[in-house]
Amino acid sequence: MLKVIGLHTEYVSDKGVVVQAAKDVSFEVPKGKLFTLLGPSGCGKTTTLRSIAGLEKPTQGVIEVSGRTLFSSEQNLFTPPNKRGFGMVFQSYAIWPHMTVFQNASFPMEVGQKKFSPGEIKERVMRVLESVELAQYHDRDATRLSGGQQQRLALARALVMEPQLLLLDEPLSNLDAKLREKMRFEVKKIQRELDITTIYVTHDQAEALALSHEIAVMSQGRIVQRGTPREIYETPKNTFVADFVGAINFINASITAIHAGDNLMTLESEIGVVQVPFDPTSQVGDAVQICVRPENVHLSEDTPQVPHNNRFNGLVDQKIFLGEVLDFQVKLGEKVILARVHPSHKTPVGHTIHLHFDPQNCVIFKTTRN
Amino acid sequence: MQTPVAPAPLEHLKVGLDPKWLVIGVCLVVVGFLALVPFGFMVWQSFLTPETADAPSIFTLNNYITAYTNPETIKTLGNSIEFALGASFLAFTIGTALAWMNERTNTPMRRLFYALSIIPLIIPSILFSIAWIMLASPKIGLLNMVAQSWFGFENPPFNIYSMWGMIWVDGLHYSPMAFLLMTAAFKAMDPSLEESAVMSGSSVLRTLWRITLRLAFPAIVATILTLFVRAIESFEVPALLGLPAGIQVFTSAIYEAIHQFPSQLGLASAFSVLLLVITSGGIYIQARISASGSKYVTVTGKGFRPRSIDLGNWRILTTGIFVVYFLLIVVLPFFVLLWSSLQKFYAPPSMEALNHLTLDGYRYVLGSSDILNAVFNSLWMAVACATIVMILSAVVCWVVVKTKIPGRWLLDNMASLPMVFPGLVLGVSIMIFYLTFDIGIYGTFWIILLAYVTRFMPYGLRYNTTSMIQIHKDLEDSAGMSGAGWLTVFTRVILPLLKPGMLAGWIYVLIVCVRELSSSILLYSPGKEVISIVIWELWENGQYVELSALSVLFILMLLVLVVIAQAIGKRFGVKEVS
């Protein structure tokens, strides 16, 4: 439905330096899906979103929606943002302070190319305000709404024209933690109910995992990995993605033996001998990093009975109680490994503990030698 | 065993003599005296008949009756309003258009333009007016001559000695002020408010009308009021351009009332009181709007990315507007002064006149001990005034911003009060007060210095407040916890941290002092002139060449001061307070 091909954007900074914000960004989003651009600040995700919106003009590339070309550098084609007919929610919500709640939501129906009768406007605006639970505040000054309400109003305003594409630019980042979690469900519910194609920009990996059909992780202007939330989390393609999406342990190692038949490889690492799944591109002697998520690291006070050899003895170095989980930092020699376990674990700091993780939960990346 | 409790009363005594209260008390008295006494006295005097040798002064409403039953007064009021409205709307229109072009479009050379926009504000009004007389007076105006000889006009097309001429010169001169105020307003606005309108399907013009201008509305009203108040206080333009054409406004009426023989002090006071009512009304409404404008504050804490509208080929037009504007407001006025400064007798530019270039004007200026004395007087008084103002206002500002002393708002309001005094009104009130209570400063420099300190105290306060707000209370408290007393905290922690802001404010006050005319003109006595008075006298005597030479040097000196001020500001990261 949305097709972005070979997008390049650059702009001149205040100091007169040319900054490349997006480099060769390409992706496709099928109808009705929620697609997330995820990355740290300055990675080019917002620039990409604004290019789709038409608020920014890329230097190169093509943007198509439902077969209609909105931007093409080769054909010198550029549809201005007010002719694109998309809905957008800004990070600051951009609620107009000089209008009421109703006026904010009805604005798109008043100024667009399509004309509506006052009755139609009233009916549709009230319906959309109803859907975000703001109908009772319709004649209130927009500035008197709370942060979460303003955020829902911004969403209502973006949805009132029933756009074919909804663009969300970090819409939840200005809310407090509790509200953010609640709104996550709201956004997901509304998106799934209306079946509206949505591009979502965020730097919050939990938000991206929770909401998306598909995620594109961006770094330094490029998309570094695309996939479903599960793929991104479980099989990151490089250390950047692994590190950015969720907490992870990195263990330096080198390959000592390959057992293709058992679908395993044996590695000598800073914590001892580790076994990981077979990777056909690897060779004996390769320097790699082993990645294992802390929730896949298991602890026990007795010798564990497990069908693999990734078992180690360590000392409890620190514990952090987080409520629903307990984070253990376990020292294996000089190396500290993070384990996220059920809070019922009671082993005190300074005691020895057994630590194990399944080879199938390990991912390896080749270390680029400098 | 009983332990003596002797230390208690002693400690109590120490608190009573705390230098903190001494310093604050002195400042309070000084500020109150400066801001309230002469002014209150003037209002009182406006209800009294003049005291003579054989009759004591008695209560009367006659001054007001004379002033306000005279049909001339109605005309003066009409003229004042017409002039102030015209000038403020002209300045606002030019300034807003330029601010929009500068902030919201991709016109080339925007940054350069922003840096240059401060130059016109440096040129004193009296010089700007004189330069425009040389450009557009019917007899000697350069533009008129060009129009007549090149374009074949029979009569000179421009007459600067008219209401339109006054509006043009004053409005043009203060357009940079409108530009700076509106630029700040545009900068404070979250661009995503406009972008979300565009995303809603709204066109550029519709967004400008329904979003941008509506949101900027409080800033627009505040800017127009500021410009209006400033225009109605303006003295130089009405005196130089209006009086020759018989157009009288309040400021020139006050001046004339004092300069006729015998002086009509009561009449001048009556006019002053009305003028003051208008300016304080304007500033009061402006302050109310600014306060209620907080609902429009759109700052989200995240820096806005500057986005600009791509104008395409229209950029050529907007660049052209920048260039023409700069020509009209800086290049032409400066050029005409430079030209006439190089003549023996004033003559319009021609090949023949080019052969008679001479530096006689400069020789005269640099050789005249009267002029050099005036320069020296201006400089030492400006230095003294800037120093007093910055230190005094630092204490006031500390009390207002950092303490919870009850009634501190009163101090703030008192110190800001002189803001509503037009320079001429301040001159009148100080003059009347020290004529009546002769403590020996009337007719000396001290009375002028007093006027400067009173007039520019609010400026110092603004500079200091901006920096003071940025100093976290903890910095002071931690010094206190380390055992430092108030005076030590103030001199070792507060003042050093305020230094960059104070230095920038000091230079700013220095500049406005050196340029000051409208208070000085009522308070100086012959032989004790300052630069602006010398320029005024040269103009009255028709010594245009010498005047121009002095003006050129004067403008260059002010430019150097501003460059130094900006360099300091940049080095210490002080933001321009405008």
Interface residues (C-beta under 8 A of the other chain):
Chain A: D14 A53 L55 K57 P80 P81 N82 K83 R84 G85 F86 G87 M88 F90 Q91 S92 A94 W96 P97 H98 F107 P108 V111 G112 Q113 D141 T143 A154 R157 A158 M161 L167 N174
Chain B: D190 S192 L193 E195 S196 A197 V198 M199 S200 G201 S202 S203 V204 R206 R210 I211 R214 L215 F217 K295 Y296 T298 T300 K302 P306 R307 D310
